[in-house]
């Protein structure tokens, strides 16, 4: 950039107020004042005009859209950890850097996962509905019986930062930790977490009381919990997903929940967001949340700070710290 000329930054959704204020100070920034998701035409106009484009994980930035980018677009600074919504190969071919905001949502997502692990077997959501609906008749020895958490087995699929943070929380509730990961953890970490590695995902699923998904979004993880794998679960097992909705075959999950072949599910993400399979919302053994696993004030602020740092570092002529490398590049 020429000295004294500010980068033109276009943002697709409202960000925390302090982040937007700082962005306006540093750059020639266009905000999305009404916070409505941009349609395809508006996204195309944004990439055609921007020096830096700031989408979120709900904006689809595919090869066709990147092909409409103007000559000045050199950085896509995504507000979010995942980058499966961006065609990295197309960006690389056009010489456009892509950054994300990794590492700031670990604890928030782990907190929400643990909340779901507690909520589903103890029927917390169902109990609240009972009370709010005026249908509670008072305490009774056999009313609202759930299942004990202590002593149960948790199978974690994907033992990265979030998976390990969940394991640390679950240990405090007396839950034994098991995991399936492409690569086994080092001995020190495994010992710290008191975690047992299963090379076979199928074998692990058949022995767990809880299964929690924490794998990245890749073609290989699409329907990782397929109808066949879901059928391996014990009838009293619970499925928890705060990762990616398409990791589970949602239709198969509904069928097994309805048939009593699975004990229950705690879900914060869905296969076709924002559309949710209607039947999921009618089942008492499902706790369904609107993708709020990372929705904390602190987490959103930290994400925004990373976006600012990535853009400013780029403006200063250096490689942004959170640059995403296209695996095919």
C-alpha positions as CSV (number, residue, x, y, z in Angstrom):
1,X,0.0,0.0,0.0
2,X,1.1,3.5,-0.7
3,X,1.8,5.6,2.5
4,X,-1.2,7.4,3.8
5,X,-3.8,5.4,1.8
6,X,-6.0,3.2,3.9
7,X,-7.0,-0.3,2.9
8,X,-10.6,-0.7,1.8
9,X,-12.1,-3.3,4.1
10,X,-15.6,-4.7,3.6
11,X,-17.2,-6.7,6.4
12,X,-20.2,-9.0,5.8
13,X,-21.8,-9.1,9.3
14,X,-21.8,-6.9,12.4
15,X,-18.9,-7.5,14.7
16,X,-18.4,-6.5,18.4
17,X,-18.8,-2.8,18.7
18,X,-15.2,-2.1,19.9
19,X,-13.8,-4.2,17.0
20,X,-15.8,-2.2,14.5
21,X,-14.8,1.1,16.0
22,X,-11.1,0.1,15.8
23,X,-11.5,-1.1,12.3
24,X,-13.0,2.2,11.2
25,X,-10.1,4.0,12.8
26,X,-7.4,1.9,11.0
27,X,-9.0,1.3,7.6
28,X,-11.5,2.6,5.1
29,X,-14.1,0.2,6.4
30,X,-17.6,-0.6,5.1
31,X,-19.8,-2.3,7.7
32,X,-23.0,-4.2,7.3
33,X,-25.2,-2.0,9.4
34,X,-28.4,-4.0,9.3
35,X,-26.6,-7.3,9.9
36,X,-28.6,-9.3,7.3
37,X,-26.6,-12.0,5.5
38,X,-25.4,-10.7,2.2
39,X,-26.9,-12.4,-0.9
40,X,-24.8,-13.7,-3.7
41,X,-25.0,-10.4,-5.6
42,X,-23.9,-8.3,-2.6
43,X,-21.0,-10.7,-1.9
44,X,-19.8,-10.5,-5.5
45,X,-19.9,-6.7,-5.3
46,X,-17.9,-6.7,-2.1
47,X,-15.1,-8.9,-3.4
48,X,-15.0,-6.8,-6.6
49,X,-14.5,-3.6,-4.6
50,X,-12.5,-4.6,-1.5
51,X,-8.7,-4.6,-0.8
52,X,-9.6,-6.8,2.3
53,X,-12.7,-8.9,2.5
54,X,-14.0,-10.0,6.0
55,X,-16.6,-12.8,5.7
56,X,-17.9,-15.1,8.4
57,X,-18.2,-18.8,8.4
58,X,-21.8,-18.6,7.1
59,X,-20.7,-16.9,3.9
60,X,-19.9,-19.2,1.0
61,X,-16.8,-17.9,-0.8
62,X,-16.5,-20.5,-3.6
63,X,-14.3,-20.4,-6.7
64,X,-16.9,-18.7,-8.8
65,X,-17.2,-15.8,-6.3
66,X,-13.4,-15.5,-6.0
67,X,-13.3,-15.4,-9.8
68,X,-15.3,-12.2,-9.6
69,X,-12.8,-10.5,-7.2
70,X,-11.3,-7.2,-8.2
71,X,-7.6,-6.8,-8.8
72,X,-7.1,-5.1,-5.5
73,X,-8.4,-7.9,-3.3
74,X,-5.4,-9.5,-1.7
75,X,-6.6,-10.7,1.7
76,X,-9.7,-12.6,2.9
77,X,-9.6,-12.2,6.6
78,X,-12.3,-14.6,7.8
79,X,-14.0,-14.1,11.1
80,X,-14.1,-17.7,12.4
81,X,-11.9,-20.7,12.9
82,X,-13.2,-23.0,10.1
83,X,-12.3,-22.3,6.5
84,X,-14.4,-24.9,4.7
85,X,-16.6,-22.1,3.4
86,X,-13.7,-20.7,1.4
87,X,-12.3,-22.2,-1.8
88,X,-8.6,-22.0,-0.7
89,X,-7.3,-23.4,-4.0
90,X,-9.1,-20.6,-6.0
91,X,-7.8,-18.0,-3.6
92,X,-4.3,-19.2,-4.0
93,X,-4.6,-19.2,-7.8
94,X,-5.6,-15.5,-7.6
95,X,-2.8,-14.7,-5.2
96,X,-5.2,-13.9,-2.4
97,X,-4.1,-14.6,1.2
98,X,-6.7,-16.2,3.5
99,X,-6.6,-15.9,7.3
100,X,-8.8,-17.2,10.1
101,X,-9.1,-16.8,13.9
102,X,-7.8,-20.0,15.4
103,X,-7.3,-20.9,19.1
104,X,-9.6,-18.4,20.8
105,X,-12.8,-20.5,21.1
106,X,-11.4,-23.7,22.7
107,X,-12.6,-23.1,26.2
108,X,-16.0,-21.7,25.2
109,X,-16.8,-24.6,23.0
110,X,-15.5,-27.1,25.6
111,X,-17.8,-25.5,28.2
112,X,-20.8,-25.9,25.9
113,X,-19.9,-29.5,25.2
114,X,-19.7,-30.3,28.9
115,X,-23.0,-28.5,29.4
116,X,-24.7,-30.8,26.9
117,X,-23.0,-33.9,28.4
118,X,-24.7,-32.9,31.6
119,X,-28.0,-31.7,30.2
120,X,-29.1,-34.6,28.0
121,X,-28.9,-37.6,30.4
122,X,-30.2,-35.6,33.4
123,X,-33.1,-34.3,31.2
124,X,-32.5,-30.7,32.1
125,X,-34.3,-29.2,29.1
126,X,-37.2,-31.5,29.5
127,X,-37.5,-30.7,33.2
128,X,-37.5,-26.9,32.5
129,X,-40.3,-27.3,29.9
130,X,-42.3,-29.2,32.5
131,X,-41.9,-26.5,35.1
132,X,-42.5,-23.6,32.8
133,X,-45.6,-25.3,31.3
134,X,-47.1,-25.5,34.8
135,X,-47.2,-29.3,34.6
136,X,-45.0,-30.1,37.6
137,X,-46.8,-31.9,40.4
138,X,-44.0,-31.8,42.9
139,X,-41.2,-34.3,43.8
140,X,-41.8,-38.0,43.5
141,X,-39.4,-41.0,43.8
142,X,-39.8,-42.0,40.1
143,X,-40.4,-38.6,38.4
144,X,-37.9,-37.3,35.8
145,X,-35.4,-40.0,36.3
146,X,-32.3,-39.6,34.2
147,X,-28.9,-41.3,34.2
148,X,-25.8,-40.7,36.4
149,X,-22.8,-39.0,34.8
150,X,-20.1,-40.3,37.3
151,X,-18.3,-43.4,36.1
152,X,-19.5,-43.2,32.5
153,X,-17.3,-43.5,29.4
154,X,-16.8,-40.6,27.0
155,X,-15.5,-41.3,23.5
156,X,-14.0,-38.1,21.9
157,X,-13.7,-38.1,18.1
158,X,-10.9,-35.6,17.3
159,X,-8.5,-35.0,20.1
160,X,-7.2,-31.5,19.2
161,X,-7.3,-28.5,21.4
162,X,-11.1,-28.6,21.9
163,X,-11.2,-32.4,22.4
164,X,-8.5,-32.2,25.0
165,X,-10.3,-29.3,26.8
166,X,-13.4,-31.4,26.9
167,X,-11.4,-34.3,28.3
168,X,-10.1,-32.2,31.2
169,X,-13.6,-31.0,32.1
170,X,-15.1,-34.5,31.9
171,X,-12.4,-36.0,34.2
172,X,-13.6,-33.7,36.9
173,X,-17.0,-35.4,36.7
174,X,-15.5,-38.8,37.1
175,X,-15.9,-39.7,33.5
176,X,-13.3,-42.0,31.9
177,X,-11.8,-40.6,28.7
178,X,-11.4,-42.5,25.4
179,X,-10.6,-41.1,22.0
180,X,-10.2,-41.8,18.4
181,X,-7.7,-39.6,16.5
182,X,-5.9,-40.1,13.2
183,X,-2.7,-39.7,15.2
184,X,-2.2,-40.9,18.7
185,X,-1.4,-38.3,21.4
186,X,2.1,-38.3,22.9
187,X,2.5,-40.3,26.0
188,X,2.7,-37.3,28.3
189,X,-0.5,-35.8,27.1
190,X,-2.3,-39.1,27.1
191,X,-1.2,-39.8,30.7
192,X,-2.2,-36.3,31.8
193,X,-5.7,-36.8,30.4
194,X,-5.8,-40.4,31.5
195,X,-7.1,-41.1,28.0
196,X,-7.3,-44.4,26.1
197,X,-6.7,-44.3,22.4
198,X,-8.8,-46.5,20.1
199,X,-7.4,-47.1,16.7
200,X,-10.7,-48.3,15.4
201,X,-13.6,-45.8,15.6
202,X,-16.1,-48.5,15.1
203,X,-14.9,-50.4,18.1
204,X,-14.8,-47.3,20.3
205,X,-18.4,-46.4,19.4
206,X,-19.7,-49.7,20.5
207,X,-18.3,-49.3,24.1
208,X,-19.1,-45.6,24.9
209,X,-21.8,-44.0,27.0
210,X,-21.2,-40.6,25.4
211,X,-19.7,-39.7,22.0
212,X,-18.6,-36.2,21.4
213,X,-17.5,-34.9,18.0
214,X,-14.6,-32.5,17.6
215,X,-13.1,-33.2,14.2
216,X,-12.3,-30.6,11.5
217,X,-14.6,-30.1,8.5
218,X,-13.1,-32.1,5.6
219,X,-14.6,-34.4,2.9
220,X,-13.5,-37.4,5.0
221,X,-15.6,-36.2,8.0
222,X,-18.8,-35.9,6.1
223,X,-21.3,-38.2,7.7
224,X,-18.5,-39.6,9.8
225,X,-21.2,-40.8,12.1
226,X,-23.2,-42.5,9.3
227,X,-26.3,-44.7,9.8
228,X,-24.0,-47.7,10.1
229,X,-21.8,-46.2,12.7
230,X,-24.7,-44.7,14.7
231,X,-26.2,-48.2,14.8
232,X,-23.1,-49.4,16.6
233,X,-23.9,-47.2,19.6
234,X,-25.4,-48.7,22.7
235,X,-29.1,-48.0,23.3
236,X,-28.3,-45.9,26.4
237,X,-25.5,-43.9,24.6
238,X,-25.7,-40.1,24.0
239,X,-24.3,-38.2,21.0
240,X,-22.9,-34.7,21.5
241,X,-22.0,-32.5,18.6
242,X,-20.6,-28.9,18.9
243,X,-18.3,-29.3,15.9
244,X,-19.8,-29.5,12.4
245,X,-23.4,-30.5,11.6
246,X,-22.5,-32.6,8.5
247,X,-20.4,-34.9,10.6
248,X,-23.6,-36.7,11.5
249,X,-26.2,-38.3,9.2
250,X,-29.0,-36.3,10.7
251,X,-31.8,-38.3,9.2
252,X,-30.3,-41.5,10.5
253,X,-29.9,-40.0,13.9
254,X,-33.5,-39.0,14.1
255,X,-34.6,-42.5,13.1
256,X,-32.5,-44.2,15.8
257,X,-33.6,-41.7,18.4
258,X,-37.3,-42.2,17.6
259,X,-36.8,-46.0,17.8
260,X,-35.0,-45.8,21.1
261,X,-31.8,-47.2,19.6
262,X,-29.9,-44.3,21.0
263,X,-30.4,-42.7,24.4
264,X,-30.3,-39.1,23.3
265,X,-28.4,-36.3,21.7
266,X,-27.1,-32.8,22.6
267,X,-26.7,-30.8,19.4
268,X,-25.4,-27.2,18.8
269,X,-24.8,-27.7,15.0
270,X,-26.9,-29.1,12.2
271,X,-26.4,-30.6,8.8
272,X,-28.3,-28.0,6.9
273,X,-28.1,-24.9,9.1
274,X,-30.1,-22.8,9.7
275,X,-32.7,-25.5,8.7
276,X,-33.1,-28.1,11.4
277,X,-34.8,-31.5,10.9
278,X,-38.2,-30.7,12.4
279,X,-38.5,-34.0,14.3
280,X,-35.3,-33.2,16.3
281,X,-37.2,-30.4,18.0
282,X,-40.1,-32.6,19.1
283,X,-38.0,-35.3,20.8
284,X,-37.7,-35.2,24.6
285,X,-34.3,-36.9,24.5
286,X,-32.7,-34.2,22.4
287,X,-31.3,-30.9,23.7
288,X,-31.0,-28.6,20.7
289,X,-29.2,-25.3,20.8
290,X,-28.9,-22.6,18.0
291,X,-25.1,-22.9,17.3
292,X,-24.0,-20.9,20.3
293,X,-21.0,-23.0,21.4
294,X,-18.6,-20.1,20.8
295,X,-21.1,-17.3,21.5
296,X,-19.4,-15.5,24.4
297,X,-18.6,-11.8,24.6
298,X,-15.0,-12.6,25.3
299,X,-14.7,-15.1,22.5
300,X,-16.2,-12.8,19.8
301,X,-13.9,-10.0,21.0
302,X,-10.8,-12.2,20.8
303,X,-11.9,-13.3,17.3
304,X,-12.2,-9.7,16.2
305,X,-8.8,-8.8,17.6
306,X,-7.3,-11.6,15.5
307,X,-9.0,-10.2,12.4
308,X,-7.6,-6.8,13.2
309,X,-4.0,-8.1,13.7
310,X,-4.1,-10.1,10.5
311,X,-5.3,-7.1,8.5
312,X,-2.8,-4.7,10.1
313,X,0.1,-7.1,9.7
314,X,-0.8,-7.5,6.0
315,X,-1.1,-3.7,5.6
316,X,2.4,-3.4,7.1
317,X,3.8,-5.6,4.4
318,X,4.2,-8.8,6.5
319,X,2.6,-12.2,6.4
320,X,-0.4,-12.3,8.7
321,X,0.1,-14.6,11.7
322,X,-3.0,-16.7,11.0
323,X,-2.5,-17.3,7.4
324,X,-4.3,-20.5,6.2
325,X,-2.3,-22.7,3.8
326,X,-4.2,-24.3,1.0
327,X,-3.5,-28.1,1.5
328,X,-3.2,-28.5,-2.3
329,X,-0.7,-25.6,-2.6
